[in-house]
Amino acid sequence: MKLAKNLFAATALSLVAVPAVSAEEITIATVNNGDMITMQGLMGDFNAKHPDITVEWVTLEENVLRQNVTTDISTGGGAYDILTIGTYEVPIWGKNGWLVSLNDLPADYQVDDLIPAIRGGLSVDGELYAAPFYAESSFTMYRKDLMEKAGLEMPEAPTWEFIREAAKKMTDRANDINGICLRGKAGWGENMALITAMSNSFGARWFDEEWNAQFDTEPWSDTLNFYLGMMEESGPAGAANNGFNENLTLFQQGKCGIWIDATSAGQFVVNDDSTVADQVGFALAPDTGLGKRGNWLWAWSLAIPTSSEKQEAAKTFINWATGPEYSALVAESKGWVAVPPGTRTSLYENEDYLNAAPFAAMTKVSMGTADPTNPTVDPVPYTGVQFVAIPEFAGIATQVGQQFASALAGQQSAEEALSRSQEITTEEMEAAGY
């Protein structure tokens, strides 16, 4: 009996002494856009399938996210195990050896289903360095009721002149309706994404074939003066503070007649948060008849920095968040219209999605017509539609974006903003050795 008691005591002591296996925690830096917020709301599925991994989210405003992750990865800080980055950063950082290859994702990830242009934009020499969570071009969203009230009909392929005239006629200051909402917030991925894509359609370019800055040319003057004039006539007050999220809110509240922005916004202007969901129409981004439209190409993607010490756990999460089963999860919980767009060929072959998403067809066309290898009317030495794929671009374009936002706020003229942008870009490029 005494022996049995001793055995029981020893067994109990050993049970207490063995620590529970703790879950491995990964930290994800992401942007505060709607699709990312939806993903965080569906984490119960991931937790159930992978109880050995916990996730810490760092959700940031777009400009802040870019600054934080760029600083962290360039210094090898190791603060994050997964980064939310885009088609600008991935090729540069992958080439620098800062990102972990994702070529070994499991077969059920179905990497060949990724839309070729998006997969190519996230690869270097055949190595996939980021997995696209959602991808986008840009297009025109508009209020069909206001368009009809103005006595107009939106063409499938509008010109900028038509957009400007329509915006003027749709503006109703007494009822707080702005004819047009466009990005004005300074940032290389905020106002400069819109204005750079717009400038392509006006025949402008960032650099000529010898890497000389081009802000002192007529096409750039035409672009910026048109943008500022249209926003003064028909845009919202305080537009220099408005980026993607601010304009989305305005449109959902019925305060914008026309909004030209990311195709990924399509689901949010027709969902339950939108007071005008049943009145939204979609058209291509505008042009000026020169052969280029003002639409971009982008993918918000998940990548693993080489500084992460939890790379396998990070790959497990990326496989869940960007794999084909995630689309089915979103469809089941939120409806097909809420599935992250633009990444997989199969989504645009899915009749359930095509029937649920009135923006799907226009998204596919818009993404197909954006050409990063031939973005401008005249030849250029760079790739990228709404950005220039060189490391110096982010810093330069952030400063240029500040000049353009200042002009939108009425603090300087278009000519002054362009002159200063020419000086900034020339100085920075010369310092970089171009």
Disulfide bonds with the S-S distance in Angstrom:
Cys181-Cys256 1.98
